Amino acid sequence: MQKLTVIKIGGNIVDDERALKDFLDAFAQLNSPKILVHGGGKLATKLATELAIPTAMVEGRRITSEAMLPLTVMVYAGLINKQLVAQLQQRHCDALGVSGADAQLIKSHKRPIAPIDYGFVGDFSPQDVHHTRLKQLLEIGLCPVFSAITANQEGQLLNTNADTIASNLAIALATDYQVELVYCFEHAGVLRDIKDKNSVIPSIHPSNFDQLKEEGIISEGMLPKIANALAAVEQKVHRVCIKSAQELLIQTAGTIISQ
């Protein structure tokens, strides 16, 4: 079975010019089929502040108000997505910038308002991925670059968690490929002590995940990341790793998520 690498980069990489350059250099060197999923960085929040649009987060997830939605679409699916595509093309990686709305690659639904109203936020399952069409793009040598924007059946654009997009894409394609899912961010892995960059937790599995949550070691934005990673390995994704963007090409680096 052919290998496929699905990689998600967070906003801290997108915001750091040097870290992004190093990551894109490494990403372009991956010879097997690959998909990149990216977060939004601080730009949307910065612009929202300048435009006096209130911003709010709950457990690492953004609440997307009616006023905030157009801004997130323009920044995520527009400027950031096309900058990444252009920089990958510069590195001879034939990238294609997409959102979930393009070619119906992802069909999402608006998240229910209870217990928390997240606004115009989308959710979807691996079954909502048009994996046949996505496989066709990969087979002709294209590298899809996904922004964190999807759409529902009524044509409503929705802001969608990028970690969830990466996980569900990996699960949807696991029947056709040997999929490795990699979450790249600014640290060398999941840290036991955020102040100690060398305190990488080598592996996380269901039995120690709950304990790490209770101890407060895993919290806020890391919670959905780990939850999505565990969901992926439970559904036949070959390997999930959380690591530094600078260590993308090092197989032994980072935190391995397993059953």
C-alpha positions as CSV (number, residue, x, y, z in Angstrom):
1,M,0.0,0.0,0.0
2,Q,1.4,3.4,-1.0
3,K,2.4,5.8,1.8
4,L,0.5,9.1,2.2
5,T,1.5,11.8,4.6
6,V,-1.1,14.2,6.0
7,I,0.5,17.1,7.8
8,K,-1.1,19.9,9.8
9,I,0.8,23.1,10.7
10,G,-0.4,25.4,13.4
11,G,-0.7,29.1,13.6
12,N,2.6,29.5,15.4
13,I,4.4,28.1,12.4
14,V,2.4,30.2,10.0
15,D,3.3,33.3,12.0
16,D,7.0,32.6,12.2
17,E,8.8,33.3,8.9
18,R,11.9,31.3,9.7
19,A,10.0,28.3,11.1
20,L,7.7,28.3,8.1
21,K,10.6,28.5,5.6
22,D,12.3,25.5,7.3
23,F,9.1,23.5,7.4
24,L,8.3,24.2,3.7
25,D,11.8,23.2,2.7
26,A,11.4,19.9,4.5
27,F,7.8,19.3,3.3
28,A,8.7,19.8,-0.3
29,Q,11.4,17.1,0.1
30,L,8.7,14.4,0.9
31,N,8.6,12.3,-2.2
32,S,5.4,10.3,-1.5
33,P,1.9,11.7,-1.9
34,K,1.2,14.4,0.7
35,I,-1.5,16.7,2.0
36,L,-1.0,19.9,4.0
37,V,-3.6,21.3,6.3
38,H,-3.0,24.7,7.9
39,G,-4.3,26.8,10.7
40,G,-4.8,30.5,10.6
41,G,-2.3,32.1,12.9
42,K,-2.7,35.4,14.6
43,L,-3.6,37.5,11.5
44,A,-7.4,37.0,11.8
45,T,-7.4,38.0,15.5
46,K,-5.2,41.0,14.7
47,L,-7.5,42.2,11.9
48,A,-10.5,41.6,14.0
49,T,-9.1,43.8,16.7
50,E,-8.3,46.5,14.2
51,L,-11.9,46.3,12.9
52,A,-13.4,46.2,16.4
53,I,-14.8,42.7,15.9
54,P,-14.9,40.8,19.3
55,T,-13.0,37.5,19.5
56,A,-13.5,34.7,21.9
57,M,-12.0,31.2,22.5
58,V,-13.3,28.3,24.5
59,E,-10.9,25.4,25.3
60,G,-8.7,26.3,22.4
61,R,-11.5,26.6,19.9
62,R,-12.5,29.9,18.3
63,I,-16.1,31.1,18.5
64,T,-16.9,32.4,15.0
65,S,-19.6,35.1,15.0
66,E,-21.5,36.3,12.0
67,A,-19.1,39.3,11.9
68,M,-16.0,37.1,12.3
69,L,-16.8,34.6,9.6
70,P,-16.0,36.7,6.5
71,L,-12.7,37.7,8.1
72,T,-11.7,34.1,8.8
73,V,-12.6,33.0,5.3
74,M,-10.6,35.8,3.7
75,V,-7.6,35.2,5.9
76,Y,-7.6,31.4,6.0
77,A,-8.8,30.4,2.6
78,G,-7.4,33.5,0.9
79,L,-4.2,35.1,2.0
80,I,-2.6,32.4,4.1
81,N,-3.6,29.6,1.8
82,K,-2.3,31.2,-1.3
83,Q,0.9,32.3,0.3
84,L,1.6,28.7,1.2
85,V,0.7,27.5,-2.2
86,A,3.0,30.0,-3.9
87,Q,5.9,29.2,-1.6
88,L,5.5,25.5,-2.3
89,Q,5.4,26.1,-6.0
90,Q,8.7,28.0,-5.6
91,R,10.1,24.7,-4.1
92,H,8.8,22.7,-7.1
93,C,6.0,21.1,-5.1
94,D,2.8,21.2,-7.2
95,A,0.4,22.5,-4.6
96,L,-3.3,23.2,-5.1
97,G,-5.0,25.4,-2.5
98,V,-8.4,24.2,-1.5
99,S,-11.1,24.6,1.1
100,G,-13.6,21.9,2.1
101,A,-16.1,23.7,-0.1
102,D,-14.1,23.2,-3.3
103,A,-15.2,20.2,-5.4
104,Q,-17.3,19.1,-2.4
105,L,-14.1,17.7,-0.9
106,I,-15.7,18.0,2.6
107,K,-19.4,18.3,3.4
108,S,-19.8,19.7,6.9
109,H,-22.7,20.8,9.1
110,K,-23.1,23.7,11.5
111,R,-22.2,22.7,15.1
112,P,-25.2,22.5,17.4
113,I,-25.5,25.5,19.7
114,A,-25.7,23.4,22.9
115,P,-23.9,23.3,25.3
116,I,-21.8,26.1,23.8
117,D,-22.8,28.2,20.8
118,Y,-19.6,28.3,18.7
119,G,-21.3,30.3,15.9
120,F,-20.5,29.6,12.3
121,V,-18.3,26.5,13.1
122,G,-18.5,23.3,11.0
123,D,-18.1,19.7,12.1
124,F,-17.9,16.6,9.9
125,S,-17.0,12.9,9.9
126,P,-14.5,11.0,7.8
127,Q,-17.5,9.7,5.8
128,D,-18.1,13.3,4.7
129,V,-14.8,13.4,2.8
130,H,-15.0,12.9,-0.9
131,H,-12.0,10.6,-0.8
132,T,-12.4,9.4,-4.4
133,R,-12.0,12.9,-5.7
134,L,-9.2,13.6,-3.3
135,K,-7.4,10.4,-4.4
136,Q,-7.7,11.6,-8.0
137,L,-5.9,14.8,-7.2
138,L,-3.1,12.9,-5.5
139,E,-2.8,10.4,-8.3
140,I,-2.1,13.2,-10.9
141,G,0.7,14.5,-8.7
142,L,-1.0,17.4,-6.9
143,C,-0.5,18.3,-3.3
144,P,-3.7,19.6,-1.8
145,V,-3.3,22.4,0.7
146,F,-6.4,22.7,2.9
147,S,-7.5,25.8,4.7
148,A,-9.8,25.4,7.7
149,I,-12.9,26.4,5.8
150,T,-15.7,24.1,4.8
151,A,-19.4,24.4,3.7
152,N,-22.7,22.7,4.5
153,Q,-25.3,21.4,2.1
154,E,-27.1,24.8,2.2
155,G,-24.0,26.6,0.8
156,Q,-23.1,28.2,4.2
157,L,-19.3,28.6,4.7
158,L,-18.1,27.4,8.1
159,N,-14.9,27.8,10.1
160,T,-13.7,24.3,11.0
161,N,-11.0,23.1,13.3
162,A,-7.8,22.4,11.3
163,D,-6.8,19.5,13.6
164,T,-10.2,17.9,12.9
165,I,-9.7,18.4,9.1
166,A,-6.3,16.7,9.2
167,S,-7.5,13.8,11.3
168,N,-10.7,13.1,9.2
169,L,-8.8,13.4,6.0
170,A,-6.3,10.8,7.3
171,I,-9.0,8.5,8.4
172,A,-10.9,8.8,5.1
173,L,-7.9,7.9,3.1
174,A,-6.6,5.1,5.3
175,T,-8.5,2.5,3.2
176,D,-6.4,3.5,0.1
177,Y,-3.1,4.5,1.6
178,Q,-0.7,3.7,4.5
179,V,-1.4,7.1,6.2
180,E,0.9,8.9,8.5
181,L,-0.7,11.9,10.3
182,V,1.7,14.5,11.6
183,Y,0.9,17.6,13.7
184,C,3.7,20.1,13.4
185,F,4.1,23.0,15.8
186,E,6.7,25.0,17.6
187,H,7.7,22.5,20.3
188,A,9.6,19.2,19.9
189,G,6.5,17.2,21.0
190,V,3.9,17.3,23.7
191,L,5.7,18.7,26.8
192,R,5.2,17.5,30.4
193,D,6.4,20.9,31.5
194,I,5.7,23.8,29.1
195,K,8.8,25.6,30.5
196,D,11.1,22.7,29.7
197,K,11.5,22.2,26.0
198,N,13.3,18.8,26.7
199,S,10.3,17.3,28.7
200,V,8.8,15.7,25.6
201,I,6.2,12.9,26.4
202,P,7.4,10.1,24.1
203,S,4.0,8.4,23.7
204,I,0.3,9.1,24.5
205,H,-2.4,6.5,24.5
206,P,-6.0,6.3,25.9
207,S,-4.9,5.0,29.3
208,N,-2.5,7.9,30.1
209,F,-4.4,10.6,28.2
210,D,-7.1,10.9,30.9
211,Q,-4.4,11.2,33.6
212,L,-2.5,13.8,31.7
213,K,-5.7,15.8,31.3
214,E,-6.5,15.5,35.1
215,E,-3.0,16.7,36.0
216,G,-3.5,19.7,33.7
217,I,-0.5,18.7,31.6
218,I,-2.7,18.5,28.5
219,S,-5.1,21.4,28.3
220,E,-6.6,24.1,26.1
221,G,-5.6,23.8,22.4
222,M,-3.7,20.6,22.9
223,L,-6.9,18.8,24.0
224,P,-8.7,18.7,20.6
225,K,-5.3,17.9,18.9
226,I,-4.8,14.8,21.0
227,A,-8.4,13.8,20.8
228,N,-8.3,13.9,17.0
229,A,-5.0,12.0,17.0
230,L,-6.5,9.2,19.2
231,A,-9.5,9.0,16.9
232,A,-7.2,8.6,13.9
233,V,-5.2,5.7,15.3
234,E,-8.5,4.0,16.4
235,Q,-9.6,4.1,12.7
236,K,-6.6,2.5,10.9
237,V,-4.4,5.5,10.5
238,H,-0.9,3.8,10.5
239,R,0.9,6.4,12.6
240,V,0.2,9.7,14.3
241,C,3.0,12.0,15.5
242,I,3.2,15.4,17.1
243,K,6.5,17.1,16.6
244,S,8.5,20.2,15.8
245,A,8.2,21.5,12.3
246,Q,12.0,21.5,12.2
247,E,12.1,17.7,12.8
248,L,9.6,16.8,10.1
249,L,12.1,14.5,8.3
250,I,13.3,12.8,11.5
251,Q,11.2,9.6,12.0
252,T,12.2,9.1,15.7
253,A,11.3,12.6,16.9
254,G,8.2,13.9,18.7
255,T,5.3,12.4,20.6
256,I,3.8,9.2,19.1
257,I,0.0,8.7,19.6
258,S,-1.0,5.1,19.8
259,Q,-3.6,2.7,21.2
